[in-house]
Amino acid sequence: MTQFFQQFINGLSIGSVYALMAVGYSLVYSIMNFSNFSHGGVIMFGAYFGYFLLTIYKLPFSVAFIGAALLTALMAVVIERVAYTPLRERKAPYLYFIISAMGASIFLENIIIATIGPTFRTYPEIFSKTPFKLGVLSVGRLDVLMFVTSAICLALLIYIIEYTKIGKAIRATAYNIKASALMGVNTNVIIIIVFALGGFLAGIAGVMFGMKYTVYPQIGAITLKSFIAAVFGGLGSLQGAVVGSILLGIIETFTAGYLSSQYRDLIAFALLIGVLVVRPMGLMGKATEDKA
């Protein structure tokens, strides 16, 4: 029973970070109707930004943490302006957006390899490795930080979306972008805000992943898991992205703990295929015909 609760706690920790990534996918998908595969590159840059702000500029952790998130928010907006805005203005098919997103992801990864190099880098030790003790259970300090930070960020995001004027504009644009524009909503500004929010959360996720593991150019590949989580919960649904991420994190840790870590990715992608076959709209998503 102890192992069960230990794996459950570990799953909550990793699932909460998946959620930060998955809501970025869902936000962009809800507005622009395509899967933003360049999101992984933004997360990778977030990990590098945090690392260099801590090691080269010697900034306090809190300043480096927020600084990395702000830089990735800016980067996400720049990617949207360069890679997607020209396509939107030409009313290009959604397939072109996906191809452009994949190209942007490959470009971001290779520019890091060409300039900084493929060397693995380790964050300096910021928090003690001595875990918290809850009876017989051990909870790492970094795991607590990951869970608490993710919960706060996601709660704030949901509050913004549900209860603010900007959030209402985002929801209206997600429902019907053309009708929103006719009603006076500046959809270009809303798209910039959505990419900035997604980039900000991606930066936070990148820093936390870099702290827990290491920083390297291919770290953005982890977003495949968050994409699975977003599909599982329902693309376009923030609540679904959070629920799907937590469930995926728990499923992965139980698979690794009770079977083998070699089956973790196998189970994740089997889950993706199963969801697409049985319930393509996910747990909390809405059925659509034109989104890809």
Residue pairs with C-beta under 8 A, 6 or more apart in sequence:
2 136
2 137
3 257
5 137
6 137
6 138
6 257
7 250
7 253
7 254
7 257
7 258
8 250
8 253
8 254
9 137
9 139
9 143
10 143
10 253
10 257
11 246
11 249
11 250
11 251
11 252
11 253
11 254
12 147
12 246
12 249
12 250
13 140
13 143
13 144
13 146
13 147
13 249
14 146
14 249
14 252
14 253
15 229
15 245
15 246
15 247
15 248
15 249
15 250
16 146
16 147
16 150
16 151
16 154
16 245
16 246
16 249
17 146
17 150
17 205
17 208
17 209
17 249
18 225
18 226
18 229
18 245
18 246
18 248
18 249
19 150
19 154
19 226
19 229
19 241
19 242
19 245
19 246
20 150
20 153
20 154
20 201
20 202
20 204
20 205
20 208
21 39
21 43
21 201
21 202
21 205
21 222
21 223
21 225
21 226
21 229
21 245
22 226
22 227
22 229
22 230
22 233
22 241
22 242
22 244
22 245
23 154
23 157
23 198
23 201
23 230
23 238
23 241
23 242
24 36
24 39
24 42
24 197
24 198
24 199
24 201
24 202
24 226
25 35
25 36
25 39
25 198
25 223
25 226
25 227
25 230
25 235
25 241
26 230
26 233
26 235
26 236
26 237
26 238
26 240
26 241
27 170
27 194
27 197
27 198
27 238
28 34
28 35
28 36
28 39
28 194
28 195
28 198
29 35
29 36
29 230
29 235
29 236
29 291
30 170
30 174
30 235
30 236
30 237
31 170
31 173
31 174
31 177
31 190
31 191
31 194
32 84
32 88
32 97
32 191
33 94
33 290
33 291
33 292
34 94
34 97
34 98
34 101
34 291
34 292
35 98
35 101
35 227
35 235
35 292
36 101
36 198
37 98
37 101
37 102
37 104
37 105
37 223
37 227
38 79
38 83
38 101
38 102
38 104
38 105
38 108
39 105
39 198
39 202
39 220
39 223
39 226
40 105
40 220
40 221
40 222
40 223
40 224
41 79
41 104
41 105
41 107
41 108
41 109
41 220
42 72
42 75
42 76
42 79
42 108
42 198
42 199
42 202
42 203
42 206
42 220
43 72
43 202
43 203
43 205
43 206
43 209
43 219
43 220
43 222
43 223
44 108
44 109
44 112
44 206
44 217
44 218
44 219
44 220
45 71
45 72
45 75
45 108
45 112
45 203
45 206
46 68
46 69
46 71
46 72
46 202
46 203
46 204
46 205
46 206
46 207
46 210
47 68
47 206
47 207
47 209
47 210
47 215
47 219
48 112
48 116
48 206
48 210
48 215
49 67
49 68
49 71
49 72
49 203
49 206
49 207
50 64
50 65
50 67
50 68
50 123
50 203
50 206
50 207
50 210
50 211
51 121
51 123
51 210
51 215
53 59
53 63
53 64
53 67
53 68
54 61
54 64
54 123
54 124
54 126
55 124
57 64
59 67
61 126
64 207
65 204
65 207
68 203
68 204
68 206
68 207
69 200
69 201
69 203
69 204
69 207
70 200
70 203
71 203
72 199
72 200
72 202
72 203
72 206
73 196
73 197
73 199
73 200
73 203
74 196
74 199
75 199
76 195
76 196
76 198
76 199
76 200
76 202
77 192
77 195
77 196
77 199
79 104
79 195
80 191
80 192
80 195
83 100
83 101
83 103
83 104
84 97
84 100
84 101
87 96
87 97
87 100
88 191
94 290
94 291
94 292
95 292
98 292
105 220
108 220
109 217
109 218
109 220
110 217
112 217
113 217
116 217
118 216
118 217
119 216
120 214
120 215
120 216
121 214
121 215
121 216
122 214
122 215
123 210
123 211
123 214
123 215
126 211
127 141
127 142
127 145
128 141
129 140
129 141
130 141
131 138
131 139
131 140
131 141
132 138
132 139
132 140
132 141
132 144
133 139
142 208
142 211
142 212
143 212
145 208
146 208
146 212
149 204
149 208
150 204
150 205
150 208
153 201
153 204
154 242
157 197
157 201
157 238
158 238
158 239
159 167
160 166
160 167
160 197
161 167
161 170
161 171
161 238
166 190
166 193
169 180
169 185
169 190
170 190
170 193
170 194
172 179
172 180
172 183
172 185
173 180
173 185
173 187
173 190
173 191
174 236
177 187
180 187
180 190
181 187
206 219
209 219
209 222
210 219
213 219
225 248
225 252
225 268
226 245
228 244
228 248
228 268
228 269
228 271
228 272
229 241
229 244
229 245
229 247
229 248
230 240
230 241
230 244
230 245
230 282
231 244
231 272
231 275
231 276
231 282
232 240
232 244
232 247
232 248
232 271
232 272
232 275
232 282
232 283
233 239
233 240
233 241
233 242
233 243
233 244
233 245
233 247
233 282
233 283
233 284
233 285
234 240
234 241
234 244
234 281
234 282
234 283
234 284
234 285
234 286
235 281
235 282
235 285
235 291
236 285
236 286
236 288
236 291
237 282
237 284
237 285
237 286
239 284
240 282
240 283
240 284
240 285
243 283
243 284
244 282
244 283
248 268
248 271
251 267
251 268
251 271
252 264
252 267
252 268
255 261
255 263
255 264
255 267
256 263
256 264
275 282
280 287
281 287
281 288
